[in-house]
Amino acid sequence: MKTAIMLILLSLLFISKVSAIDIKDVDMFGYVRAGVGTNTYGGDQECFYNQGAGGGNGIGRNEFRLANECSNYLELGFRFNHLKSETKNVYTQFRISNTHSGNDAGYDAQATNFVEAFAEIQGYNDQPYSYWVGKRFYRDQDVYIDDYYYFGSTNGNGAGMGNIPLFGGKLSLAYLRRVTDIRTQKGYQGITLYDARLKSVPIAKNIKQNFWIAAGQAPEGTNQVSGEKYSKNNGFVVGTLVEFNMWDNGFNHFAALAGQGVLNNFNLYGDSTLLPTDSDNAQYRLRFINHTTYNVSEKWAFHLSLNHERLYTHGETTEQWMGLGVRPVYRITPTFHLVTEAGSSIVQNHGAHRLMRLTIAPQLSFSDNIWGRPVLRAFYTQSFWNVANKANVAQNAPTYANKISGGAYGFQMETFF
């Protein structure tokens, strides 16, 4: 009740200062990739994933993603600035995403989501703090070549306060929720998360350190349809990330994290319907990530990722993942680049499941910057996996069900703005 009253008072004070329809300007931002590919048999492109990589859920991370993206994808966001200055910012932000198979020009097989809708006030009453409420991509660092947000990715509905000065850095606090469609006697089952992040604490001239701690819980309850009883599921995350500015030619990020129970995957998608016979509360996961982007010279640049995770249940290792990938970029001219990518991934889970990929992709680029976009690229890619991984790979690439390698060629555009 106190929290609700406080939010109402803040809203009234805000409305008295700024009209809800007074928009100074609008910023548009987003990401798009789209293309066409043919598999080595002449059919439509199929993509290859090492299931269990990067958290253990679903198809796994899209490691070494170059030429292994079988859908068109759009994120489009708008920021409506009601007040914008050096010390004060008030804005409303919306973002939608759309995924489409690209097989036709119609509207079938599409998934459109309203992934962000929140408002934020920064610099209220001449204080440095910021406040936000709504649905948000609440995430920090990613490994670009693996399409992988590995640190502080707790997207969801919530509220928070940030930009709090502490130890030379900035502290952010947030309350977030994820709700399922399962109803118990306590309401819809879900996970509640309390999140704290301290960013950009100066350690040395070119080094800053980030810290992340979070606690989550899902209540016990009884399924009102099936009668299943769910146990209480708690969890936590602790982690740190060191940012090293490599003499303005690039960066190196190193992160170490530990997650337990309902947060052992370091996000809001843990199991909120834990059965008494399950062992989530006895599980914890360690994650180590090293991510480098570096401009070696006027001609050469590269992305590099090294990832390792280990899941423990009752103190025993039950799953582990190791991934290593590199994307060298050779600038033949400032706007024509030869891009290659190579990677190897191993998931240990009831045997060793291996996946390797080699890709070559000449591209036209907007600039000579490794992040320069848009790019138009042609590609040829070949993936290899071991016999133990055949069934897992075939779930997303059924044409190659009895094979241990497969490939594709085609074209792709990519841009972010």
N, C-alpha and C positions, 0 to 999 in steps of 0.2 A: 504494500500500500504506500509506504514512504517513497519507494522508487517511482511509482506511478505519479504521485503528487509532484515530485521533483521534476519529472519529465513534462508534466502539464505546465508547471511554472516556467520552465525553460522555454517551452513553446510559446507561451503568452508573451514573455519578454522578447523573444525573437521576432514575433509578429509585430510587436509595437515598434520595432526598429526598421524592419525590412518588409516591404510588401511581397506577398508570395508570387505575384506576377511580374515583379520588377526584375527583368533579366538583362544583364549588362552585355553579355556575349555568350556564344555557345562554342564549346570545343568538341570536335568529333575525333574519335580514335578507333582503332580496330586492328584486326588481323584477318587475312584471307589467304587460302591456298586452294588451288583447283588445277586439274589436269586430266590427262588421259593416259592409260597404260594397257599394254598387251602382254599376256604371259607367254612363256616360251613355247606353248603349244598353239598359240594363235587365238586363245580365248581372252576373256577379260582378266585384268590384273588381279592377282590374289596376294595378300600380304602375310608375312611370316613373323610370329611372335614367340618368345620364350616365356611360356606361362609360368607365373610365379615371380618373375623379375620385378623388383621394386615394390614390394608390399604384399605379394601373395594372393591378391584378388584378381579375378577376371582374366583377361588375356595376357596380362603383364604389360610392362612399359614398352613403348615403341622405341626400343633402343636402336641407335644408328638409323634414325628416321628417314634420312635422305633416300628418296625413291621407294619408301615402304609406307606410303600413305595412300590408301585405296578409296578415300572419300574426299569430297569437297567440303571445306569447312570455313565458316564465317563467324567472326565476332565483331559486332558493331556497337560502339558505345557513344553516348552523348553526355556531356557535362554542361549543365545550365548554370552559369555563374550569376548569382544574384548580387554578389558583392565581391570585388576582386582588387586587392591591393597588396603591398609588401607585407603588411602585418595582419590583415583581415581577409578571410575568404569564406564565403557562404555559397554552397552549390548543391544542386541535386543531380545525381548521376544514374543513368540507365544503361543497361547493356543487354543485347540479345545474342544468342548463338544459333547457328543453323548447320546441321550436318546432312549431306545429301550424297547418295551413291554416285551420282553423275552419269548414270546409265541412259538417262533420257532427259528431255527438256520439260517434263511434266512435274507434278507435285507429289508423286508417289515416293514412298521410302524416304521421306524427309522427317527430321526431328528438329523442331524449333523450340527453344527454351528462353524464358525471361530470366537471365542469370544474375542480373544486378538491378537493384532499385533502392537507393539509399540517399539520405541527405546528410551533409556534414557542415558544421560551424567551426571555423578556426579563428582565434583571436577575439572571442567574445569578451566584452568588458575590458578590453586592452590586456587580456591575459594571453599567454602563448598557447594555451591548451586547445585541443580540438575535441568535438563531440560528434558522434554519428549514430544513426539508427536506420535499420533496414536490412535488405538482403545484399550480401557483398562477397566479392572475390577477396577473401581475407587471406592473402598468401604473400610470401616473400620471395625466396630465391628459387631459380630453376636451372636445370641442365638443358640447354637449348637443343642439342643434338639428340637427346633422348626424350624430348617433350615431357619433362619430368619436374614438377614442383616438389622438391624434396624437403624444404625447410619452411615451417610455418604455414602450411596449406590447410586451412580449416574453413573453407568456404561454407557460408550458410546464412541463416537469418539471425540477427543479433543486434547488439548495441555496444558502443565502446567509447573510450576516452583516450586521447593520445597527445603526442608532442609535449610530454611532461619531462622537463630537464632532470637528469639524474646521472651522476658520475661522468659528465661530459657528453653523454648520449641522450637518447630520447626514449621514454618509457610509454608503452601502449598497453591498455587494459581492455578486455572485451568479454562479453557474455554471448555465447552462440548456442543455437539449438538445431538439431535435425530430428524430424518427426517421421515415423513410418505410418502406414495405413492400418496397423494392427491395434485394435482397441482392447484395453484391459479395464478392470474396475477403477483404475486411476486415470483413465483417459487414453489418448493415443500414445503408444509407446514410442520412446525416442531417447536421444542422448543430449545431455546438457553439458556444456564446456565452459570453463573459466580459464581465460588465456591471458598471459602476461609476456610481453616482449620488450627487451631493452636493446636498442639498435645503435650502432655506430659509436661505441665507446672507444676513444683513442687509446691505442696501446703503444704505438711508435709512429715515426714520421709517415710511413706509408701503410700502416696496419691499423685496422679497426676490428672490434669484436662485437658480435651480437649474441644475445642470450634469449632463450625461449623456455618457458615453463608453463605447463597447462595441466589441469585436472578435469576429468570427465566422469560422468556417472549415468547409468540407466537404472531405473527403479525396478524392484521386483513387482510381479503382477501375474494375473491370470487371464489368458486369452478368452474373450467373451464368446468366441465362436467354437474353438476347438477344445477349450478347457485346459490347454497346456499351461503349466506354471513356469514362470520365468524367474530366475535368480537375479539378485542385484549384481550389477556389473560395474565395477569402478576401474579407473585407470589414470595414468599420468604420462606426461612427456617432459623430459629435460634435455636441453640441447644447447650447443654453442656453434657459432659459425665465425670463422676468421677471414676477413677480407684483406687481401694484399694487393695494393695498387702497384703494378709492375712498371714504374717509371713512365706512366701515361701511355704505354704501348699495349696495355691490356691488364688483366687481373687474374688472380688465383684465389679461389674460394675453397676453404676446407671446413667441413662440418662433421660433428660427431653428435649422435642423438641416441637416447634410450627411451623406449615407450613400453608401457605395461598395460595389461588388461584390455579394457574397451578402447584404449588409445594405442595399442601396440602397432597399428599401421600408421600412426602419426597423422590421423585425420578424423573427421566426424563420421566415418562410414564403418565404425566398429559394430559389433553384434549387440543390439539392445534387447534381443530376445534369447538370452542365455539360458539354456536348460540346466537343471541340476547336475546332469551327467557331463556337461561340457567343461572345458578346461581353460577358457579364456582368461580367467582371473589368475591362473598359474602360468600365463605366457608373458614373455617380454621379448622385445626385439632391439637389437643394436644396429645402427646405421652409420656408415662412414662414406662420405662423398668428397671427392676432389674434382674441381671443375676449373679449367683454365681456358682463357681466350687470349691470344697473343699475336701481335703483329711483329714478325721476325724481321722483315725488311720491306722495302717498297714492293717487292714481288711476292713475298710469302707471308701467310698468316695461317692460324689453325685454331680449332676448338678441340679440347681434350677432356674426356670424362673418365673417372675411375670410381666405381661404385661397389660397395660391399654391404650386405645385410646378413644378419644371423638371428634366427628365431629360436628361443629356448622355451621348452615346456617342462615344468617340474625340474628345472636345472639341466635338462639334456637338450643338445642341439637337435631340432627336428626339421629345420630347413635353413638353407643358406644360399646366397646369390652373390656372384661376382661378375661384374661387367666392365669392359674396357673398350673405349671407342675413341677414334680420332678423325677429324675432318680437316685435312690440309686444303688450303686455297692458294692456287698459283695465278697471279694476275698477269696474263699474257699481255694485255693492255689494261688501262685503267677501268674499262667497262666490259672486257671480255675475260672471263676467268675459267680456269679448269679446276673443278672441285672434285675431290675424291673422298670416300669415307670407308673406313674399315673398323670392324668391331667383333668382339667375341664375348659371349655370355654363357655362364654355367649356373644352372639351378640344381642344387642338391636336395632332392625330395623323393624318397623311395627310389633312389638311383640318380645318376648324373645325367641331366638334360642339357645338351649343348646346342648353341646356335651361333653361327658366324655369318657375316655379311661383308661383301665387297661391292662398292658402287663407284661409277664414274659419271660425272654430270657437268659437261661444259655449259656455261650460262652467260647470258647478257645481264649486266648489272647496272643499276642506276648510278653507282659510284664505285670508287676503289675501296671503300670501307667494307670490312668483313660483315658489318651489319647493314650495308647498303641495300635498300629495297625500293622499288620492286625488282625481282629477278625473273627472267624467263630461262628455263633450263631444259635441256634434253638429258635423258638418263638411261643407263643400263645398269641393272643390279642383279647380283646372284647371291643367294643364301644357301647355307649348308647346315645340316643338323645330323645328330647321331641317331642310331636305330632306336635307342630308348626314348627319343623325343618325337618319333613319327606320329603317334596318336595325338599328341598335344598340338603339334603344328597343323595337322590335318583338320582340326576343328575350324580353323579360319582359312585354310587353303586345301579344300577337299580334292582338287585336281591332282595334288601331289601326295595323296594319302599313302601311297606305297613307295615313295621316293625319299631320298635323303638330301636332295638339293632342288632348287627351283629359282626362277628368275623372272624378270620383266624388263620391258623397255617402253619409253614413252616420253611425255613432255609434262612440265608443271610450271605454274606461276606461283609466286609467293610474295606477299607484301605485308608490312605492318606500318601503321601510321598513327 
